[in-house]
Amino acid sequence: MTRRSELAPYVRSDDAHSTQERVNRWTEPEWALRYLRDRDTIPHRIDGLEVLVEMLPARVERVLDLGTGDGSTLALVLSARPDAQGVGVDFQEEMLRRARERFAGDDRVDIRAHDLDEPLPEIGTFDLVVSSFAIHHVVPDRQRALYGEVFDRLRPGGMFMNLEHVASRTPELHQAFLDTLGVEDDPSNKLVAVETQLPWFDEIGFVDADCFWKWRELALLAGWKRA
């Protein structure tokens, strides 16, 4: 029998297809704290972040981090591009508290409360938009709409990178992923396959969009806005 693991926030909500049901346990402080405690035990998560850093544009003046959590991904980007200004958005109060604590006294960073279920606020334009295991918590229709909003906020030549939990192509592959992690499904996850997401990039207007790294249900998707 599959056991309930501390890694459960990473598991999809059904065996074959994503759901449009708006279930999100990230409103629960305990859920967020469990993630913060155990995220580094997710197999190959660091590998994905390494590829994200490797692909960063040479020049970044302003970066937006969607679902910033405690700010760890934003901090990683800013450590690689220290001249950049950063904006991080999240809706979870404990995450926001920790992100603000992380960047206390850092004038480069603005942490804002925002729920990705809602349209992005007017926060200017960016050379780079990143997200790390966050967007899959909103329903697929909203995921695609969010990609369009990201495109609109990118400057010409800007880049979008989404390190994400995606759907397997078959229920059998999904179950193998669960078995590898030793976890059960989580209704907070609304997973969409890479094969579905890449056409979104193309339809919206991104160029050279592709999956640049993948391990089972973890993937790095990226595209550029034409200069």
NUZA-68064 format. One line per field, with one value per residue (C-alpha): residue number from 0; residue in one letter; x, y, z. Coordinates in pm, whole numbers, plus 32768, in hexadecimal, padded with zeros to 4 digits. Layout:
N
i <- c(NUM;...);
aa <- c(a;...);
px <- c(X;...);
py <- c(Y;...);
pz <- c(Z;...);
//
This chain:
227
i <- c(0;1;2;3;4;5;6;7;8;9;10;11;12;13;14;15;16;17;18;19;20;21;22;23;24;25;26;27;28;29;30;31;32;33;34;35;36;37;38;39;40;41;42;43;44;45;46;47;48;49;50;51;52;53;54;55;56;57;58;59;60;61;62;63;64;65;66;67;68;69;70;71;72;73;74;75;76;77;78;79;80;81;82;83;84;85;86;87;88;89;90;91;92;93;94;95;96;97;98;99;100;101;102;103;104;105;106;107;108;109;110;111;112;113;114;115;116;117;118;119;120;121;122;123;124;125;126;127;128;129;130;131;132;133;134;135;136;137;138;139;140;141;142;143;144;145;146;147;148;149;150;151;152;153;154;155;156;157;158;159;160;161;162;163;164;165;166;167;168;169;170;171;172;173;174;175;176;177;178;179;180;181;182;183;184;185;186;187;188;189;190;191;192;193;194;195;196;197;198;199;200;201;202;203;204;205;206;207;208;209;210;211;212;213;214;215;216;217;218;219;220;221;222;223;224;225;226);
aa <- c(m;t;r;r;s;e;l;a;p;y;v;r;s;d;d;a;h;s;t;q;e;r;v;n;r;w;t;e;p;e;w;a;l;r;y;l;r;d;r;d;t;i;p;h;r;i;d;g;l;e;v;l;v;e;m;l;p;a;r;v;e;r;v;l;d;l;g;t;g;d;g;s;t;l;a;l;v;l;s;a;r;p;d;a;q;g;v;g;v;d;f;q;e;e;m;l;r;r;a;r;e;r;f;a;g;d;d;r;v;d;i;r;a;h;d;l;d;e;p;l;p;e;i;g;t;f;d;l;v;v;s;s;f;a;i;h;h;v;v;p;d;r;q;r;a;l;y;g;e;v;f;d;r;l;r;p;g;g;m;f;m;n;l;e;h;v;a;s;r;t;p;e;l;h;q;a;f;l;d;t;l;g;v;e;d;d;p;s;n;k;l;v;a;v;e;t;q;l;p;w;f;d;e;i;g;f;v;d;a;d;c;f;w;k;w;r;e;l;a;l;l;a;g;w;k;r;a);
px <- c(8000;8084;80D9;8093;81E0;825F;8293;8120;8101;81AB;80B1;7FA1;7E2F;7DC1;7E48;7E17;7DB6;7DCC;7C9B;7BF3;7B88;7C07;7CA1;7DD6;7E5D;7F6B;7E81;7ED9;8011;806C;8075;8165;8244;8259;82CA;83D7;8454;8463;848D;85FF;85B2;84F7;85D1;8685;85DE;8735;8792;866F;86D4;8838;87B9;86DF;880F;88E0;87DB;87B6;87DB;892C;8883;8759;86E2;8596;8514;83BD;8398;823A;81DE;8321;82E7;83F8;84BB;85BD;85A8;85A7;86D7;8786;8744;87B8;88F4;8945;88D4;891C;88D2;8768;8634;853E;83C9;8340;81CB;811A;7FD0;8036;8069;817D;823A;8218;8295;83C8;8410;83FF;84E1;85D9;85EE;85D3;86B0;86E6;8670;867B;8550;83DA;8305;8191;8058;7FA8;7EDC;7F36;7DC7;7D95;7E20;7F7B;7F79;8014;817B;8237;8305;8420;854A;8510;83EA;842A;8358;83B5;82B1;8193;80BE;803D;7F6B;7E78;7D87;7DFF;7D2B;7DC1;7F20;7F01;7E6F;7F8E;808A;7FE5;7FFB;816C;81A4;80FB;81E1;8323;83FA;8463;856C;84F6;84EE;83F5;846F;8380;841A;82E1;8232;8190;80AC;812F;80B7;800E;7F74;807C;8198;80EB;80C9;8237;8289;81B3;8257;83B2;8363;828A;8167;7FF3;7F35;7EEE;7DBC;7E83;7F3D;7EAA;7FAF;7FCC;80AF;81D8;8139;8010;80D1;81CA;80B6;803A;818D;8179;8012;8058;8182;82B7;83D6;84C6;83EB;8451;847B;85E8;85F9;851B;851E;83D9;82D1;83C4;8417;84A9;83E1;845D;841F;847F;83C4;844A;853B);
py <- c(8000;815A;821B;8388;8439;858E;85BF;85AC;8717;86AB;85A4;85D1;85C3;84A5;837F;83EF;855A;86A8;872A;887E;8859;897A;88C0;8959;88E3;89ED;8ACC;89EF;8A64;88FB;88A4;89C2;896B;8801;8873;8953;883A;872C;87CC;877B;8608;8610;8544;8615;875B;87FC;877F;8841;897C;8957;8954;8A84;8B45;8ACB;8B5A;8CB1;8DD3;8E7F;8FC6;8FD9;912B;90BA;8F5E;8EE6;8DA6;8D10;8C4D;8CB9;8BF3;8C4E;8CF5;8BE4;8BDF;8D5B;8D62;8C69;8D41;8E7C;8DD3;8D87;8EDE;8FC6;9106;909D;911C;900E;8FF3;8EBC;8E70;8D6B;8D49;8C6A;8D37;8C61;8C61;8DDA;8E08;8D35;8DD9;8F32;8EBB;8E2D;8F76;9063;9190;912F;9259;918A;90B5;90F8;8FDE;8FFF;8F3F;8EB8;8D7F;8CE8;8C8D;8E01;8ECE;8F56;90B6;91DD;91B3;922B;916A;9072;8FE0;8E93;8DDD;8C9E;8BAB;8A77;8969;8A5E;8A8C;8926;8982;8A48;89A2;8968;8A7C;8B73;8AEC;8B3B;8C93;8CD9;8C83;8D8D;8E8C;8E37;8E73;8FC7;902E;8FBF;90C2;9074;8F64;8F01;8D9B;8CC5;8B8F;8AAA;8990;88C6;8787;8702;85E1;8492;841B;82E5;827A;816B;8266;8341;821C;81C9;8330;830F;81C7;825A;836D;8291;8384;83A1;8492;85F4;86B8;87FD;8791;87D9;873D;877F;86BB;875A;86FB;87D8;88FA;8932;8983;8A86;8B33;8B29;8BA7;8CC7;8D3A;8CB6;8C4C;8B26;8A96;893D;8851;8881;8787;866F;855B;8496;8598;86B6;8794;88E5;8994;8AD8;8BCC;8D27;8E5B;8EC2;8FE8);
pz <- c(8000;7FA7;80DF;8126;810D;816F;7FF9;7FAE;7F36;7DF3;7D86;7C83;7CC5;7BE6;7B22;79BB;798C;7A3D;7AF0;7AE5;7C50;7D24;7E49;7EE4;8032;8026;80E9;8215;82D3;8325;81B2;816B;8290;8222;80CA;815C;8237;812E;7FD7;7FC1;7FD6;7E88;7D99;7C91;7CF6;7D19;7BBD;7B2D;7BE5;7B65;79FF;7A47;7AC3;799D;78AC;794F;785B;786E;78CA;79B3;7A2F;7AC3;7B1D;7B8D;7C57;7C4D;7D87;7E2B;7F6B;8061;7F49;7F13;7D96;7D83;7E67;7D84;7C52;7D03;7D7A;7C0E;7B91;7CB9;7BF8;7BBC;7C71;7CDE;7D1F;7DC8;7DE5;7EB8;7F70;8093;81CF;8264;811A;80FE;8261;821D;80CF;816C;8282;8184;80C6;81ED;81A6;803A;7F6D;7E2E;7E92;7EAD;7F3E;7EF7;7F56;7E22;7DD5;7C83;7C56;7C13;7AEE;7B29;7BBA;7B09;7B7D;7A4D;7951;797A;78C4;7970;7A0D;7AD2;7B97;7C5D;7CA4;7CD7;7B9E;7BA3;7CD4;7BFC;7B08;79A1;7905;79FA;79BA;7849;788F;797E;786E;7796;78AE;78D8;7765;777B;7899;77F2;7747;75E0;75F3;774F;77CB;788D;7947;7A00;7ACD;7AFD;7B66;7A28;79CF;7959;7805;7894;79E0;79F8;79E4;7AE3;7BD1;7BA1;7C04;7D3D;7D93;7D67;7E62;7F40;7F41;7EFA;7E1D;7E92;7E1A;7E25;7CEA;7B91;7AB1;793C;7852;77A6;7659;76B2;7743;762A;752D;7627;760C;7490;747D;756B;749F;7553;7471;7496;75AA;761D;7741;77A1;78C0;793A;7A3D;7A46;7AAD;7AEE;79C5;7964;7852;77BC;76A1;762E;75BC;746B;747F);
//
